[in-house]
C-alpha cells in the first residue's frame, strides 16, 4: 500500500498531523511539503504548511506547482500563503499527472 492510499483510508489530515507530531518529537530539522500533480492536494498542502509554521513552529518548505492547475486555484493558494504569512515556498512548473515525469 502506498502512503497516499493509507492517508485516504484513515483520513488524510489525521495521518498527516500525527506525522507532524512524530517529526517534532524526534527533532527532525526540516520538512518538504509537496503540492501533488495538477494541484490535486492543494487544500491539504496549505493546511499542513499553515499548521507547521503557525502552530508547531517547525521548519518546512512548501511546493507550489502550476502545470495543469487552474489559475483560480493558484490565485487562491497565493492569497492563502500571504494571509497565513507562509515564508518558504518553492514555485516550480511540476509534472503533468499520468505522464510519469517525461
C-alpha positions as CSV (number, residue, x, y, z in Angstrom):
1,X,0.0,0.0,0.0
2,X,1.3,3.5,-0.9
3,X,1.4,6.1,1.8
4,X,-1.2,8.2,0.0
5,X,-3.6,5.2,-0.1
6,X,-3.2,4.9,3.7
7,X,-3.8,8.6,4.1
8,X,-7.1,8.4,2.1
9,X,-8.2,5.2,4.0
10,X,-7.7,6.6,7.5
11,X,-8.3,10.3,6.8
12,X,-5.7,12.5,5.3
13,X,-5.4,15.2,7.9
14,X,-5.4,12.8,10.8
15,X,-2.4,10.8,9.4
16,X,-0.5,13.9,8.3
17,X,-0.9,15.7,11.6
18,X,0.1,12.6,13.5
19,X,3.3,12.5,11.4
20,X,4.0,16.2,12.2
21,X,3.9,15.4,15.9
22,X,6.3,12.5,15.3
23,X,8.7,14.8,13.4
24,X,8.7,17.4,16.2
25,X,9.1,14.7,18.9
26,X,12.2,13.3,17.1
27,X,13.8,16.7,16.5
28,X,13.9,16.4,12.7
29,X,15.3,19.6,11.2
30,X,13.2,20.1,8.1
31,X,10.0,19.1,6.2
32,X,9.4,19.4,2.5
33,X,5.6,19.6,1.6
34,X,4.6,18.6,-1.9
35,X,1.8,20.0,-3.8
36,X,0.5,17.0,-5.8
37,X,0.3,16.6,-9.5
38,X,-2.1,19.1,-11.1
39,X,-2.7,20.7,-7.6
40,X,-4.5,17.6,-6.5
41,X,-4.0,18.1,-2.8
42,X,-3.9,21.9,-2.7
43,X,-6.0,22.5,0.4
44,X,-4.3,19.7,2.4
45,X,-0.9,21.2,1.4
46,X,-1.9,24.7,2.5
47,X,-3.3,23.4,5.8
48,X,-0.2,21.4,6.5
49,X,2.1,24.4,5.8
50,X,0.0,26.8,7.9
51,X,0.0,24.4,10.8
52,X,3.7,23.7,10.5
53,X,4.6,27.4,10.6
54,X,2.0,29.0,12.8
55,X,1.1,26.3,15.3
56,X,4.0,23.9,15.6
57,X,6.8,26.3,14.5
58,X,8.5,23.6,12.5
59,X,10.9,24.4,9.6
60,X,9.4,23.5,6.3
61,X,9.3,24.4,2.6
62,X,6.0,24.1,0.6
63,X,6.0,23.3,-3.1
64,X,3.6,25.3,-5.4
65,X,3.3,23.9,-8.9
66,X,1.3,25.3,-11.8
67,X,1.2,22.7,-14.6
68,X,-2.5,21.9,-15.4
69,X,-3.6,23.9,-12.4
70,X,-6.4,26.4,-13.0
71,X,-5.4,30.0,-12.4
72,X,-8.1,30.3,-9.8
73,X,-6.6,27.6,-7.7
74,X,-3.1,29.2,-7.9
75,X,-4.6,32.6,-7.0
76,X,-6.4,31.1,-4.0
77,X,-3.1,29.4,-2.9
78,X,-1.1,32.6,-3.2
79,X,-3.7,34.5,-1.3
80,X,-3.8,31.8,1.4
81,X,0.0,31.9,1.6
82,X,0.0,35.6,2.0
83,X,-2.7,35.7,4.6
84,X,-1.1,32.9,6.7
85,X,2.4,34.6,6.4
86,X,4.0,31.4,4.9
87,X,7.5,32.3,4.1
88,X,9.2,29.3,2.5
89,X,7.5,28.4,-0.8
90,X,9.2,26.7,-3.8
91,X,7.4,27.6,-7.0
92,X,8.0,25.3,-9.9
93,X,6.4,24.0,-13.1
94,X,5.8,20.4,-11.9
95,X,4.9,17.3,-13.8
96,X,1.7,16.5,-15.5
97,X,-0.2,13.7,-13.8
98,X,-0.2,10.4,-15.6
99,X,2.9,11.2,-17.7
100,X,5.5,9.7,-15.4
101,X,7.7,12.8,-15.3
102,X,8.5,12.8,-19.0
